[in-house]
């Protein structure tokens, strides 16, 4: 047994030698790599594509991945959430039971076994956890509980891109909480939110917790963790103090326009030929766009919904779907549908005598407007001087508009600024969305049957690697945060034929390997090759053993700094201890 352990230690020590560690660096960036993180991880030998959207994680990437997972495991343990593992291969019947099978769409990998039974590769595991908890939790006394896993997920992305940011196979933390009361759920949600903040901080990712849309996950309350990055596919709205932050899909702002009250004028139908846009209509009628109300017919859950919004604003379809509590995403009626339903093209659609609409919903910007221009439900014609209640009715007012940069936020009334970002985490208060449909119930304190109350919590672990690189890199290299760096110390011997350099390099490796993850570059390569590779490996501390080693002097370079400094060997231990611990 001792001999086996010794061999294992020798193996681990040998694998800290760069000459035998598999790091296939590239000089040129593949032409299809657009994101900086994708380029650097390919150049640095971290990942290699196996097929579109599917990557192999080579030793460097796997070291970072395991360190990130270890941080997650520690923080989950701190809030008493145990780890487990679920299967990748799931029966479609669970998703039929929850109602999500038709909603998830073509992104789901589906397959059939030899008996024709439909199955799927798990993109997420709400249904599976609900099924198991529902069969094994029967009393309020067994809750609250929470569980999590770190597991590979599968989504058939239509356009995999940006390396690990949008792939078809990826590693994800997904956790789930189960509670008997809303108060228990609130506590679980807050615990997870706090743990997530610590995870991202330790991993070196700057994040904004933002108000978010729950989408196909269900539930009504969710928070995304967005990492600002140039390549980000999301946009977040924040103020300068950080007291307000939201995904653009959910961002609210204060409308500063205030219409003056005026006498109601007679409704009048006017011809407006060749006015295909609000700008053209405004110019033709000599009225500001704030006096025009756009009318857009949407098809929502097979119903005809007429949406009204002031002419200077745009409809936010996520807000519209949430306001209507719709199952399907709203879609604008086609020209063919408009001609069939309204007998007019889109510029002529309006709310006056709109019996064709099943429901009329208006943005809050329409409130308080007087004598506005609206479509006359006839092509190339508008009504002027239309007024709410007198000329048309509205079933509901809601915030339906897309917020704009510079508008006041709803908290401190500071100007909103927009930032592109990467979603690295998302937590949800699911409530009884799944447990109702899947009959996961328990007996409460009064002996009454109640649905279990759920939360769901996710971190995109592999996409977090990309976010770290996006935030901690230059065009030529990566500077990994110390807790997730593949190696904390990189010893670079400049001349492998110099015995004195070899002795000092090996001694430094022996001294520091007890406390830190050390990589020793023992390759017989040119200095330029070694330095270029070191930039890509991105260890926080680089020790260069070179020409002044006979004077007990080495060079030390931090990955976040441009220049190295000379340092005596005697002061090296104290310096590194201060920097890394």
URNORBEL-V960463 format. One record per backbone hydrogen bond with DSSP energy under -1.0 kcal/mol. NH is the residue of the N-H (numbers start at 1). CO is the residue of the C=O. Records with the same first field share a line. If there is no record, write none. Layout:
NH->CO ; CO
//
This chain:
5->1
6->2
7->3
8->4
9->5
10->6
11->7
12->8
13->9
14->10
15->11
16->13
17->14
18->520
20->17
23->21
25->23
26->43
33->30
39->35
40->36
41->37
42->38
43->39
44->40
45->42
46->41
47->41
48->56
50->54
51->54
54->51
56->48
58->46
62->58
63->59
64->60
65->61
66->62
67->63
68->64
69->65
70->66
71->67
72->68
73->69
74->70
75->71
76->72
77->73
78->74
80->77
81->76
84->148
90->120
92->118
94->91
96->92
97->93
98->94
99->95
100->95
101->95
104->100
108->105
111->119
113->117
116->113
119->111
120->90
121->109
122->88
129->125
130->126
131->127
132->128
133->129
134->130
135->131
137->133
140->443
142->139
143->140
145->178
147->176
148->82
149->174
151->172
153->170
154->122
155->168
156->107
157->155
161->166
165->162
166->161
168->53
169->53
170->153
172->151
173->459
174->149
175->457
176->147
177->455
178->145
179->453
185->181
186->182
187->183
188->184
189->185
190->186
191->187
192->188
193->189
194->190
195->191
196->192
197->193
198->194
199->195
200->196
201->197
202->198
203->199
204->201
205->200
208->226
210->224
211->245
212->222
217->214
218->215
223->427
224->210
225->425
226->208
227->422
229->420
232->229
234->421
236->419
237->246
238->417
239->244
242->239
246->237
247->211
248->235
250->247
251->247
254->408
268->384
270->382
272->380
281->277
282->278
283->279
284->280
285->281
287->282
291->288
292->289
293->373
294->309
296->307
298->305
299->331
300->303
303->300
305->298
306->359
307->296
308->361
309->294
311->292
313->310
316->400
320->316
321->317
322->318
323->319
324->320
326->321
331->299
333->297
338->334
339->335
340->336
341->337
342->338
343->338
348->345
349->346
354->351
357->354
358->304
359->304
361->306
362->396
363->308
364->398
366->363
367->364
369->366
372->386
373->291
374->383
376->381
377->348
381->378
382->270
383->374
384->268
386->372
389->392
390->388
391->387
395->360
396->360
398->362
402->314
406->416
407->404
409->414
416->407
417->238
419->236
421->234
422->227
424->225
425->225
426->458
427->223
428->456
429->221
431->454
433->430
436->432
438->434
440->435
441->439
442->450
443->138
444->448
447->444
450->442
452->440
453->179
454->431
455->177
456->428
457->175
458->426
459->173
460->424
461->459
462->171
464->460
465->461
466->462
467->463
468->464
469->465
470->466
471->467
472->468
474->477
478->535
479->472
480->538
484->481
485->481
488->517
489->517
490->541
491->519
492->543
493->521
494->545
498->495
502->498
503->499
504->500
505->501
506->502
507->503
508->504
509->505
510->506
511->507
512->508
513->509
515->512
516->512
519->489
520->16
521->491
522->520
525->523
530->526
531->527
532->528
533->529
534->530
535->531
536->532
537->533
538->534
541->488
542->557
543->490
544->555
545->492
549->546
551->548
552->549
553->548
554->567
555->544
556->565
557->542
559->540
561->558
565->556
567->554
569->552
575->571
576->572
577->573
578->574
579->575
580->576
581->577
//
